[in-house]
């Protein structure tokens, strides 16, 4: 069964609304130096494929983590760290350190440098906001060109800049756990104001040899943005993917619209699609999703309907799924 999520169901904007006025915050164990945080989250997943048997699943996405920030008189930057449990591939529930787990330093007015298990820079925007709800099956990790892009990975060196009047950028180097020839470089940036946010990112792994086999030579570019119109939020993105080993490429699209009623009810619709690949036929896909959500202090309840049409007229992987779930944050 394919994995239906890579990250939390609850996006940053909805999380802020859900937590407004609540006591939701990391729990201080030793001041700011050691904090406990996490979420209790999961959903009932009713799978309705067009071909084959249906299924009923109980999917748990709960996680817990520790993080901290320590300031020193002897040096300027703060020492920052994090160890977070989570799910890596749909089976490793609760594996400690499987999500963002790193060490680093934060330089005031400049930014932070961290090393460890983290997200790749451009993937920040692929995942949020353009893969929620349930659009990631098409917009995120689905492609027909044989590319294998990193998302959250080990051996990541990451820099996140400070915010300069609404502008910030991120850069990562990764993929070098076995050989530096396999280096993945990624950079992303965003500019945000009260009513909008625009962002772009680039991911590239140059070609290298593994024995007699050519590897790597994969890249993508993403451009996108959000508009904040009071209770209405609109997002859109375009992703251009390339596999230089085969000379193939494919594009992906995402759009969402969200309306929050009285700060409590959430209506959200999403659409994602991929074009036919340059060298392929009948390999375009699409996702159409809808959500009804309800916000409580530190909690989000939701009902999703998600329709998937993969690989053109081939209906072997198509289906419409229903999700009913909840997330509680602390």
ZIWOGI-V675705 format. One record per residue. RES is the residue in one letter. PSI is psi as a letter, one per 20 degrees, with the letter a starting at -180 (none if undefined). D_FIRST is the distance of its C-alpha to the first C-alpha in whole Angstrom. Layout:
res psi d_first
RES PSI D_FIRST
RES PSI D_FIRST
//
This chain:
res psi d_first
X p 0
X q 4
X p 7
X i 9
X q 12
X h 14
X a 17
X q 19
X h 19
X p 22
X r 24
X g 28
X g 30
X h 28
X g 28
X g 32
X h 33
X h 31
X i 33
X p 36
X j 39
X r 37
X j 38
X o 34
X q 35
X q 34
X o 36
X p 39
X h 39
X m 42
X b 43
X i 41
X h 40
X o 38
X q 36
X p 33
X r 30
X a 26
X q 24
X o 23
X q 20
X r 17
X q 16
X p 15
X o 12
X o 12
X p 10
X n 12
X q 11
X h 14
X p 14
X a 12
X q 12
X r 11
X q 10
X p 11
X q 10
X o 13
X p 12
X p 15
X j 16
X q 20
X q 22
X q 25
X r 28
X q 31
X r 33
X r 37
X p 39
X p 43
X q 46
X q 49
X h 52
X h 53
X q 50
X g 49
X q 45
X q 43
X p 41
X q 37
X r 34
X q 31
X o 29
X p 25
X r 22
X a 19
X p 15
X h 15
X k 11
X i 9
X h 11
X l 15
X p 16
X j 20
X p 20
X p 24
X j 24
X h 21
X b 21
X o 25
X o 27
X r 31
X q 34
X a 37
X q 40
X o 40
X o 44
X p 45
X i 46
X g 44
X a 40
X q 38
X p 37
X q 34
X p 32
X b 29
X o 26
X r 25
X q 24
X q 25
X g 28
X h 27
X h 23
X g 25
X h 26
X g 22
X g 21
X p 23
X j 24
X i 23
X j 19
X p 20
X p 18
X j 15
X i 17
X h 15
X h 12
X g 15
X h 18
X e 17
X i 15
X p 14
X q 17
X j 18
X j 21
X j 19
X q 20
X n 19
X q 20
X q 21
X e 20
X p 21
X q 22
X r 25
X l 28
X p 29
X p 32
X p 32
X p 35
X p 35
X r 38
X r 40
X p 41
X n 44
X k 45
X i 41
X p 40
X r 38
X r 36
X q 33
X q 33
X q 31
X p 31
X a 29
X j 27
X j 30
X h 29
X h 30
X p 32
X i 34
X h 34
X j 30
X p 31
X p 29
X p 31
X q 30
X q 32
X q 32
X q 34
X q 35
X p 38
X q 38
X a 41
X g 41
X i 40
X r 37
X p 35
X q 35
X r 33
X q 32
X q 30
X p 30
X p 28
X p 29
X o 29
X r 32
X q 31
X r 32
X p 32
X n 30
X d 33
X j 33
X p 30
X p 30
X r 27
X b 27
X l 29
X q 26
X r 27
X q 26
X p 29
X p 28
X q 30
X a 30
X r 32
X q 32
X p 35
X o 36
X m 38
X d 39
X i 36
X p 34
X p 32
X p 31
X q 29
X q 28
X q 27
X p 27
X p 26
X o 27
X q 25
X q 27
X o 26
X h 29
X h 29
X i 28
X k 30
X q 27
X r 26
X q 24
X q 25
X q 23
X q 24
X q 23
X q 26
X q 26
X p 28
X p 29
X p 32
X p 33
X o 35
X k 38
X j 36
X g 33
X p 31
X p 29
X p 28
X p 25
X q 24
X q 22
X p 22
X q 20
X q 21
X q 21
X r 24
X q 24
X r 24
X g 28
X i 27
X r 25
X q 25
X k 22
X k 20
X q 20
X r 18
X q 18
X p 17
X p 19
X q 19
X q 21
X p 22
X o 25
X q 25
X p 28
X p 30
X r 32
X o 33
X j 31
X q 28
X p 26
X q 24
X q 22
X p 21
X q 18
X p 18
X p 15
X p 16
X p 14
X o 16
X q 15
X l 17
X c 20
X i 21
X o 18
X j 16
X h 13
X j 10
X q 12
X r 12
X p 14
X q 13
X p 15
X p 15
X o 18
X a 19
X q 22
X p 23
X p 26
X q 27
X none 30
//
